[in-house]
Amino acid sequence: MSSRFDTATRIQLHRRLLDRGVVLATLLADVLAGKDKAPALEALGLLRPGIRPEEALRKALDQVELRRGLLDRDDDRYGRCDVCGVDLGGVALAEMPWADRCVTHAAS
């Protein structure tokens, strides 16, 4: 079975996932230290009514880690919508390699 991504693309996606994880982990540490990070959370689209910032950050970190694991295992589910299985496409993954939903299911 061949990989859906060439080596250079896999390395780039992996690096972007790690970078996102570092950003989220740093924000989580700041939030747990009592710092107001609402503007940063809002800019990342993680500020939601009824969800504590640390919960949103932990969920986002879990998503990044799951996607990284799928990519590292060359699991065909990486880069596909968790709901319908449609391929998210290289352009979308280059922009947001932690994506787990297609445009149709992104709001669900």
C-alpha positions as CSV (number, residue, x, y, z in Angstrom):
1,M,0.0,0.0,0.0
2,S,1.4,3.4,-1.0
3,S,1.3,6.5,1.1
4,R,-1.2,9.2,0.1
5,F,1.5,11.8,0.8
6,D,5.1,12.0,-0.5
7,T,7.9,12.3,2.0
8,A,8.3,16.0,1.7
9,T,4.6,16.7,2.2
10,R,4.5,14.3,5.2
11,I,7.4,16.1,6.8
12,Q,5.8,19.5,6.2
13,L,2.4,18.4,7.6
14,H,4.1,16.8,10.6
15,R,6.1,20.0,11.3
16,R,2.9,22.1,11.1
17,L,1.1,19.8,13.5
18,L,4.0,20.0,16.0
19,D,4.0,23.8,15.7
20,R,0.3,24.0,16.3
21,G,0.8,21.7,19.4
22,V,3.4,24.0,20.8
23,V,1.2,27.1,20.4
24,L,-1.7,25.3,22.1
25,A,0.4,23.9,24.9
26,T,1.9,27.3,25.6
27,L,-1.5,28.9,25.7
28,L,-2.8,26.2,28.0
29,A,0.1,26.8,30.4
30,D,-0.6,30.5,30.4
31,V,-4.4,30.0,31.0
32,L,-3.6,27.6,33.8
33,A,-1.3,30.2,35.3
34,G,-4.2,32.6,35.4
35,K,-3.3,34.7,32.4
36,D,-6.0,36.2,30.2
37,K,-5.6,34.7,26.8
38,A,-9.1,35.3,25.5
39,P,-7.9,37.4,22.5
40,A,-5.5,34.6,21.4
41,L,-8.2,32.0,21.9
42,E,-10.6,34.0,19.9
43,A,-8.1,34.5,17.1
44,L,-7.6,30.7,16.9
45,G,-11.4,30.2,16.9
46,L,-11.3,28.3,20.2
47,L,-13.3,30.7,22.4
48,R,-16.8,29.3,22.7
49,P,-19.6,30.1,25.1
50,G,-20.0,27.6,27.9
51,I,-16.6,26.0,27.4
52,R,-13.8,26.9,29.7
53,P,-10.6,28.0,27.9
54,E,-8.6,25.2,29.3
55,E,-11.1,22.7,28.1
56,A,-11.1,24.1,24.6
57,L,-7.3,24.1,24.5
58,R,-7.1,20.5,25.7
59,K,-9.6,19.4,23.1
60,A,-7.6,21.2,20.4
61,L,-4.4,19.6,21.6
62,D,-6.1,16.2,21.6
63,Q,-7.2,16.8,18.0
64,V,-3.7,17.8,16.9
65,E,-2.2,14.7,18.6
66,L,-4.8,12.4,17.0
67,R,-4.0,13.8,13.6
68,R,-0.3,13.6,14.1
69,G,-0.7,10.0,15.1
70,L,-2.7,9.2,12.0
71,L,-0.2,10.9,9.8
72,D,2.8,9.1,11.5
73,R,1.1,5.7,11.1
74,D,0.2,6.5,7.5
75,D,-3.4,5.9,8.4
76,D,-5.7,6.6,5.4
77,R,-8.1,8.4,7.8
78,Y,-5.6,11.3,8.0
79,G,-6.7,14.1,5.7
80,R,-10.3,12.8,5.4
81,C,-13.5,14.0,7.0
82,D,-14.3,12.1,10.2
83,V,-18.0,12.2,9.3
84,C,-18.2,11.4,5.6
85,G,-14.7,10.3,4.7
86,V,-14.2,12.8,1.8
87,D,-10.6,13.8,1.1
88,L,-10.0,17.2,2.5
89,G,-7.4,18.0,-0.2
90,G,-3.8,19.1,-0.2
91,V,-4.6,22.8,-0.1
92,A,-6.8,22.6,2.9
93,L,-4.4,20.3,4.8
94,A,-1.4,22.7,4.0
95,E,-3.4,25.5,5.6
96,M,-4.8,23.5,8.5
97,P,-3.2,20.0,8.9
98,W,-5.2,19.3,12.0
99,A,-8.5,19.5,10.2
100,D,-10.9,16.6,10.8
101,R,-14.0,17.7,9.0
102,C,-14.9,18.8,5.5
103,V,-16.7,22.1,4.8
104,T,-20.1,20.5,4.9
105,H,-19.5,18.9,8.4
106,A,-17.2,21.6,9.9
107,A,-20.0,23.1,12.0
108,S,-21.1,19.8,13.5
